[in-house]
Amino acid sequence: MSFLGSTELLPSAPDLSPDDFRRVRQIAYERAGLAIPAGKEGLVRSRLSKRLRERRIGSFSAYLNTVEAESNGEEMVKLIDLLTTNKTDFFREPAHFEYLLAKVVPAIKAARKPLRIWSAGCSTGEEPYTLSMLLKESLPERYDFRILATDICTRVVAAARTGEYSDEQLGDVSRERQARWFAKSSPGHAAVVPELRAPISFAHLNLMATWPMTGPFDVILCRNVMIYFDKPTVTRLVNRFHDLLAPGGHLFIGHSESLTAIEHRYRYVQPAVYAK
Ligand SMILES: C[S@@+](CC[C@H](N)C(=O)[O-])C[C@H]1O[C@@H](n2cnc3c(N)ncnc32)[C@H](O)[C@@H]1O
């Protein structure tokens, strides 16, 4: 083998024809509600080409035939995993957490009610672990709160379950909180302590499918997820969230998202915060 190693043997990524792109867009939309914009051929090609190499499949059309033919649906799951965008951070969009601590938590505590939260589209877990940290710090010990954290991407749900993060991913977590809520797991990495993990249930869930849970939730966070959906999909989804919220419950959406052009039953509270 030459000094270039095995990479020199890899064939370059095959072309993605207009028909291949149309098929990928159709699958993404029908299976996951993802509306891949026109002109994103380069993105789709780069995200999928590694998978074609792993499967030793020489063309996108043959790969898509495999995806559609496999009866166990495993390759479909892989394809959807690859088409999702999973960027997230601890303490992302802090205005939501400030609102939660200033308004939601005091009301729940005063009513002596359990607190139920759903992180819908939780990616690698930074959002639910941020919630867990803040609630552990602000609620009395043993207060009954639970967080359901779900995502369509199997890879991120598995990562979220392990709760292990690199020092870089922990950049937005203060030294004090890192010391309290994380334990060094390997060089440059730390994992959440069991106490932080305990209130969270992680699950693979497609927001487009039927949901096994009935609620009610006090807060649903669906942040930076609907940005990839079209208007009819967002309309359906926010109305389904409404059905699962307790009266007075809140929906938090991403600050770059808006329900302005959407028909819904919420009361607008402040940017990216809606109440039932
Ligand atoms: C950009 S991340 C946002 C993560 C986190 N909520 C935040 O704001 O940092 C969007 C997540 O939505 C998930 N997602 C996209 N379509 C979905 C669907 N149909 N059902 C469930 N999750 C979906 C993606 O897999 C991805 O992890």
The ligand as a MOL file (V3000), in Angstrom:
LIG
                    3D

  0  0  0     0  0            999 V3000
M  V30 BEGIN CTAB
M  V30 COUNTS 27 29 0 0 0
M  V30 BEGIN ATOM
M  V30 1 C -31.0460 21.7910 14.6390 0
M  V30 2 S -31.5420 20.4850 15.7300 0 CHG=1
M  V30 3 C -32.2190 21.4190 17.0940 0
M  V30 4 C -31.8560 20.8390 18.4280 0
M  V30 5 C -32.3600 21.6250 19.6480 0
M  V30 6 N -33.8050 21.6060 19.7110 0
M  V30 7 C -31.8450 23.0340 19.6340 0
M  V30 8 O -32.6010 23.9910 19.4010 0
M  V30 9 O -30.6410 23.1990 19.8330 0 CHG=-1
M  V30 10 C -33.0150 19.8760 14.9080 0
M  V30 11 C -33.3630 18.4520 15.2930 0
M  V30 12 O -34.6720 18.1450 14.8070 0
M  V30 13 C -34.6920 16.7910 14.4380 0
M  V30 14 N -35.8100 16.5200 13.5130 0
M  V30 15 C -35.9480 16.9080 12.2290 0
M  V30 16 N -37.0640 16.3990 11.6910 0
M  V30 17 C -37.6740 15.6800 12.6640 0
M  V30 18 C -38.8660 14.9050 12.7250 0
M  V30 19 N -39.6720 14.7560 11.6680 0
M  V30 20 N -39.1700 14.2920 13.8930 0
M  V30 21 C -38.3670 14.4200 14.9750 0
M  V30 22 N -37.2230 15.1370 14.9750 0
M  V30 23 C -36.8770 15.7620 13.8350 0
M  V30 24 C -33.3260 16.5730 13.8110 0
M  V30 25 O -32.9550 15.2140 13.7770 0
M  V30 26 C -32.4310 17.4230 14.6770 0
M  V30 27 O -31.7510 16.6950 15.6680 0
M  V30 END ATOM
M  V30 BEGIN BOND
M  V30 1 1 1 2
M  V30 2 1 2 3
M  V30 3 1 2 10
M  V30 4 1 3 4
M  V30 5 1 4 5
M  V30 6 1 5 6
M  V30 7 1 5 7
M  V30 8 2 7 8
M  V30 9 1 7 9
M  V30 10 1 10 11
M  V30 11 1 11 12
M  V30 12 1 11 26
M  V30 13 1 12 13
M  V30 14 1 13 14
M  V30 15 1 13 24
M  V30 16 1 14 15
M  V30 17 1 14 23
M  V30 18 2 15 16
M  V30 19 1 16 17
M  V30 20 1 17 18
M  V30 21 2 17 23
M  V30 22 1 18 19
M  V30 23 2 18 20
M  V30 24 1 20 21
M  V30 25 2 21 22
M  V30 26 1 22 23
M  V30 27 1 24 25
M  V30 28 1 24 26
M  V30 29 1 26 27
M  V30 END BOND
M  V30 END CTAB
M  END
